[in-house]
Amino acid sequence: MAIAEARRRAAQGEPAIVTVGDVTKVAFQQYGDFFVEHEEAAAALRQRFEAADCRVDCMTDAFN
């Protein structure tokens, strides 16, 4: 969901920027009082980033 939101926010021709913070924010918004550890969110984002071939049109801090 965070990747999809970042793609919607991106200007045409610009890469989508999705951060680990975006993942934790989406988790909180979707599941209420739900806390996700930074490393867990980063790992989930890395997994989805690679599975969805996001390197083509996205940037992330999940690999830092």
HELIX and SHEET records of a PDB file:
HELIX    1   1 ALA A    2  ARG A    9  1                                   8    
HELIX    2   2 VAL A   20  TYR A   31  1                                  12    
HELIX    3   3 HIS A   38  ALA A   51  1                                  14    
HELIX    4   4 CYS A   54  VAL A   56  5                                   3    
SHEET    1   A 2 ALA A  16  VAL A  18  0                                        
SHEET    2   A 2 CYS A  58  THR A  60  1                                        
END                                                                             
